[in-house]
């Protein structure tokens, strides 16, 4: 009975991830889909061994439901296994002036051990460093970076949603925006490469689903950024701790709206959270980019006492070799995206203190230090 109950629980969890609802008790099952599927396969093997009549009587309901759940989960996950075609293509040139490297790291605000992260930065030497959950203590610890990284956008906050950006490359028109929720910033900027070419960079860190708190704001921010990128049709990189996983409905909509490349596809999961629990890890941190870029390398960094691992990419800017990822937005997905955007517009009306997304484009620069 215990075995059957566990199978039913994990099967329902796998199937719930297909529901397009923002309720926290639905969306929370998106995260452990890989580990839960592995557990479900193991439980199913035990079930079929123990019950010789697994497809007779009432047992057939459990058996068929379990098979459907495993197949459904596998359909969502298979794109991230190494034998699948890669969406991020290799470079066709080795010109150094076209290359850039980005490191994204959620430091965990409670973590007060900065030395390991400093060692990782010194070892990787990224051109752009993006940090999340940075309070004023972390701001002080990273002040030394200004000497080597003269361009920066600094938004330390004590609510676990602070951001710090340090760049060796020139930032053009950087700003801090609060797109969907007060106290939850995002960084928008252009970046000038060493060869003079420019691209757009967005760094976001929306709130995760929590008990009693649904995911509308997270989904809205992800979808709105995707819509904006898709409309701009320019070279672009989006990076951050999205508190979401690549196979979720909101990230699928983001990729379809923005037509951006997920370098994990065909390369592996590169799980970045939770660094402290090996059996339950998810890919929560992202560095996605438009087809104007080619991928040189993708790495997960070393442990630095945070609950996240850093994520690191090296890219080659090759607009002459730009490719279309051919994500076609189906009618149902268009409706889903429009519904999320309309929910945002209604929330703006009900919350006069919250700026409308379109209005943010004309706001003055809000960065604290550039």
N, C-alpha and C positions, 0 to 999 in steps of 0.2 A: 504493500500500500504506500509506503514511504517512497519507493522507487517510482511508482506510477505518479504520485503527487509531484515529485521533482521533475519528471519528464513533462507533465502538463504545464508546470510553472515556466520552464525554460522554453517550451514550444510556444506558449502564449506570448512570452517576452519577445521571441524572434518575429512573430507575426504582428505584434503591436507596432513594430518599427515601420510597418507599411501604412499605418494610419496617418493621415495628414491633419493631425490635431496638435495644438500647442500645449496641451495639458502636461504638467511636469511628470505625472505618473505614466504617461505614454512615451514622451521624449527621452526619459531617463534610460529606456531600454535600447536606444540607439547606440549608446557608448560601449557597453560590454558585448556587442554582437559577436565579435570574433571569439572571445573567451567563452561566452555562453554557448556558442555553436559547438565548440570543441567539447565542452562538458556534456552537451546534449547528445552528441555522437557517442561519447563514452557510455552515457546512461542508456542509450538506445541499444547498443551492443549487449549490455547486461540484460536489458529487458527481453530482447529476442532470444538470448541464450536461456534465460530462466523460464520463459513462457513459450512452450512449444506450440500453443494454440494462440499465438499473438495476433493471428488474422481471423479468429473465429469469435463468436459471441460479442461481448462489449469491448473486448480487447482490440478489435479491428479499428474502432474509432480512435483509440490512442495511437495505434500503429500508423494509420494513414495520416493523422494529424501531425505526428512526429516527423514523418517523411516529408510532408509538405513544408513544415517549418524549417527543416534542414536545407531543403532545396531552395526555399525562398531566401534564407540567409546566405547560402552559397552564391546565389545570383547577385546579391549586393556586394559580396566580398571578393569575388574572383578577379575583378579588374586590378587588384593590388598585389597579385601574386607575380613572381618574376617571369613566368612563362607567357604572360599576356603581352601584347604589343604595347610598347612604350609610347606615351603621349608626348613626352618631352624629348625632342630630337637632339642628337649630338651636334657640336659646332662644326662649321665648314671652314672656319678661319681661326688662326691662332694669334691674331693681332691683339696685343696687350691693352691698347687704348680702348678697345671695344668691351673689355671684360670688367666685371664687377663681382664682388662677393658680399653676401648679406648674412648676418647672424641674428636670429630671433630667439630671445630668452625670457621666459617668465621666471623672475628671481624668487618668487614667493615672499611676500612682504614680511612675514615672521622670520624668515631666514636672515640672520645677522652675521653670516660668514661669507664675506665677499672675496676672500683671497683666491679661492678656487676659480671663481668666475674671471677674476683678473688674469689668472694663469691661462685660462682657456682663450681669452681675448688675445693675449700675447702670443699664444701658439698659433691661432687661426688667422690673426691679422685681417679681419673682415674690413671691407671698405665702409660698410654701414652696419651699425649695431642698433637693434631695437630691443628695448627692455620693457617688461610689463610688471605690474604690481610694485612699482617703485615709489616709495615714500620719501620723505625728506632725508632720512638716514641714508638711503641708497643713493640719493642725489649727491650727498656729501662724499660718499665713498667713490663715486665715479667722476668727481671733479677733475682728477688727474688726466682723464681722457681728452680734455679740451686742447691740450698741447698738440696731440697727434690727430685729433678729430676737430678741426676748427669750426665745423658747421654742425649745429645741433638745435633740436627742439626739445625743451625740457618742461614737463608737466608733472612734477611730483605731487602725489595726493596720498592721503592717509586712509583711503577707503578701499584699498587693494586694486584700484583702477588707474593708478598713476602710470605715466609713460615717459621714457627717456629715449631720444634718438640722437646718436652721434654719427657723423659722417665725414669721411675724408674728401668726399665729392661735394661739389657746391650744391646747396639747396636753393631752389628758386621759388619764391612766394610760399613758404611753408605756413601752415596754419593748424591750430587745434580746434576741432569741431566737436560739438555735442549733438550727434545726429538723432538719437532716439531716446535718450534718457539723461537727465541732469546728473552730473558727477561721473559720467562714463564717456571719456574723451576718445577721439580718434585723430590721427595725424594725417594730413593731406599735403603733399608737396610735389614739386617737380624736382628732378635730380639731373644735373649736368654731368655727363660722362667725360672722361679724359680727352676724348676726341671731339668734344663740343656738342654731341647729340644729347637730346633730353628724353626723359621718360617720366611718367606719373608714378608716384608711390603712395599707397594707402596702408596705414597700420591701424588695425582695429582690435579691440578686446571686449566684446560684449559679455553680458552677464550669463552665467550658466543656468540651466534649470535647477531649481531648488524646491524642497518640499513646500507646497503652498504657493509657489511662484512659477507661473507659466513662462513660455519662451517667446511670447510675441515680440518683445523688444530685441532679443537676440536675432530672431529670424528677420525682423524688419531691417535691422542694420546690415545684415549680410546681404539681403536681397536688394536693398537700396544701393549699396556699394556696387554690387554686380550690375544693376541697371545703369548706374552712372558710368561705369567702365565700358559697358556695351555701347552706350550712346556716344562716348568720346571717341571710340575707335582709334586710339593712339597707343603707342607702346606703354605698357603699364605693368606694375608689380603690386601684388596685395600680400601683406604679411601680418601675422599676429597670432595670438592665442584666441581662437574663435570659440572656444568652449563648445565645440561641435565636432562631428566626425565626417569623413569624406562621403560616406554613403547615406547621410541624412537627407531628408527632403529639401531642407533649406540650402545645403551645399550643392545639391544637384541643380536646384534652381539658379544658384549663384553662377555655376559653371556655364549653364545654358544661356543665361542673360549676358554674361561677360565674355564668353568664348575664351576663357583662360585655360592654361595648361596646369594640370596637377602633376608635378614630377613624381609623385608616389606611384602613379599608375604604371604597372609593369615592372616596378623596381622593389616593392615591398611596403610594409606598413609604416616603418620608421616611427614607432610609438614613442611619444614624448611625455606622456603622463599615464600612470603615476610612477615617478622614478623610484619611489620607496617600496612599491609592491609589484614585483616582477610578474606575477600571475595575472594581474588585472591592469593592463596598460592599453592606452588608446592613443590614436594620432590626433591630438587636439591643436597642435601648433602647425601653421601653414606658411609656405612661401609659394604662392602661385603667380604665374606670369603669362603675358600675352604671347602669341606666336611670333612676335618680333625677336624673341630671345631663344637661344639654344642653351641646353644644359651641359655644363662641364662636369659638375659633381654635385651630389646631394649627400649630406652626412648628418648623423645625429651626434651631438657633442657629448662630452663626458659629464658625469654626475658632479654637481657643484653645491650640494646640500639643499637645493630647491626640490619641490615635488615635480618639476618639469625638467626634461633634458633640453639643452639648446638645439636648434635646428639651423643648419648652415647650407647655403647653396653658392655655387660659382656659376655665373651666367656669361654668355657671349651675346652681345647686342648685334643682331644680323637682320636688320629690317628688309634687306634685299632678298633674304631667304624666308621671309615671313610666310607662315602657313596658317590656314584656317582649320580649326579643330573640328569644324562641321558639327557642332552641337546644335541640333535642330529643336527649337522650342515647340513642343506639341501643344495643341489647343488646351488640354487639361492643365499643363504647366503654366501657360499664359494666364489662365484663370486663377491659378494658385498664386502666382506672382502679383497679379493685379489686386487680389483680395488682401494680400499682406500689405501692399502699399496703401490701399484704401483704409485698412485698419490703422495704419500710421497717421494718415490724414485726419481720421476721426479723433485719434488720441490727441493730436495737436489742438484741435478745436476745444476739447474738454480740458486741456492743460495749457492755459494761456502763457505760462512761464516757459514753455518749451518751444524753441524756434522751429519753424517749418524747414524741412530739408532744402527746398529750393531757395529759401531766404539765406541759408548759410553761405551760398556761393558769393554773396555780396558783403559778407561780414568782414570787418577789419581783422588783420592778423592777430591771433590770440596767443602765439607762442610766447613763453616767458623769457626765452633766451635763445637767440639765434646768432 
